[in-house]
Amino acid sequence: MLIPSFKEAINLTKTENHLYRKTELNISKDFILHTFDYITGSDKKNITGLGLEMRGLSFLENLNDGTIKRYLSLRKFYNLNEREDTMIDNLKEKRITTITKKEDGSLMSFLSLGNNVVIPKTRNGMNSVSTQLSTEWVKRNNMSSAISKMIDNGYFPFFEITGIENIIVILYPETKLTLLQVRKDDGKYLNKKEVIELCNKVGFPLEFLVEEIKDETLSTLHELSKTVKNIEGWVVMFNETEMVKIKTQWYLDEKVKLYGDNFKWKDLLVAILDDKIDEDDMIDLPSYKVLFIKSMKSKITFLFDNYVENFMKDFAEVKKNSFLNNDDSKALRVAMKLLSIDKVLLKELAKKEFLKSYNKESDARKLFMKTKD
């Protein structure tokens, strides 16, 4: 299987800069994370070859010894009937190896920094509600060692974080990190038996494995997707590299309530800030509506990022002045201490303050109209 090297990934961002982008993040004084992804709003339906691996492909650079470790992402895969190679007539004769339930949360992977230290990341970064929830879950369940052993031995596990604080459509009663799939460093996916063997070897509880669906075919799942409710859908795997996803009509209808003709501007604003706009869920919408939402997402994200930057600067100034003035407020000092060591919490506070300005539907609409070309 072809997977881009660091140099090849950089070249793709240069030769096809309308499709791919590269970001850098200083994790600490010892590590820089280089991440490659698709540009928001770009046409991904015709991506092939190395490009299928660019959805969150990362490289962790160790500044001490100069080594660069590649971290695979989930290979880009498509919905049933979304493009020619995923049409049901072209797939129904293929042998299915695994069918799993599609969880409705945020995709999560991990970096291993040595000494059983792991930190979660999404495609878009490391500072979000979902990464915070994942960090807490791993700590609460003592999973750092098991996850780091997987990664250090050349396996890349992929999880979904779900829960009451990370709602997309389906309501989950408690926060949970579910192991979806595992890839070898050569790009091949492990089958169910291999995943179980790996989990037993490193000490990862099997109760956190994604639910497997038995005794179904592509055709029966396609029919089920038209009637079943309260589930996002399924992921169907045919071999070590090829898979397709099937989403239920109920789930698509629930998502369209946000993006459809009767959506609320405030709800769309919150969804953008919470990074819950999934382009895969817009495939059945009219093209003009998809273009509008993508455009709004890009502009609102840019606007909010600037707001957060200024918010943090203002906070730092307040903190400095409070220190210089010897403020006696114990509560203020405690709050500042907490926020100074938790940028995720600070960004959440910024988001709450930002949304206060657009609490009314009319104000939220004005914001979108203001950013419209």
HELIX and SHEET records of a PDB file:
HELIX    1   1 PHE A    6  THR A   15  1                                  10    
HELIX    2   2 GLY A   49  GLU A   53  5                                   5    
HELIX    3   3 GLU A   84  THR A   86  5                                   3    
HELIX    4   4 ILE A   88  LEU A   91  1                                   4    
HELIX    5   5 VAL A  129  ARG A  140  1                                  12    
HELIX    6   6 SER A  144  ASP A  152  1                                   9    
HELIX    7   7 LYS A  192  VAL A  202  1                                  11    
HELIX    8   8 LEU A  206  PHE A  208  5                                   3    
HELIX    9   9 LEU A  218  LEU A  224  1                                   7    
HELIX   10  10 GLN A  249  TYR A  259  1                                  11    
HELIX   11  11 TRP A  265  LEU A  273  1                                   9    
HELIX   12  12 GLU A  279  MET A  282  5                                   4    
HELIX   13  13 SER A  287  LEU A  324  1                                  38    
HELIX   14  14 LYS A  330  SER A  340  1                                  11    
HELIX   15  15 LYS A  343  LYS A  356  1                                  14    
HELIX   16  16 GLU A  361  THR A  371  1                                  11    
SHEET    1   A 4 TYR A  20  ASN A  26  0                                        
SHEET    2   A 4 PHE A  31  TYR A  38 -1                                        
SHEET    3   A 4 SER A  58  ASN A  62 -1                                        
SHEET    4   A 4 ILE A  68  TYR A  71 -1                                        
SHEET    1   B 3 THR A  98  LYS A 102  0                                        
SHEET    2   B 3 GLY A 233  MET A 237 -1                                        
SHEET    3   B 3 MET A 243  LYS A 247 -1                                        
SHEET    1   C 4 VAL A 118  LYS A 121  0                                        
SHEET    2   C 4 SER A 106  SER A 112 -1                                        
SHEET    3   C 4 TYR A 155  THR A 162 -1                                        
SHEET    4   C 4 LYS A 176  LYS A 184 -1                                        
END                                                                             
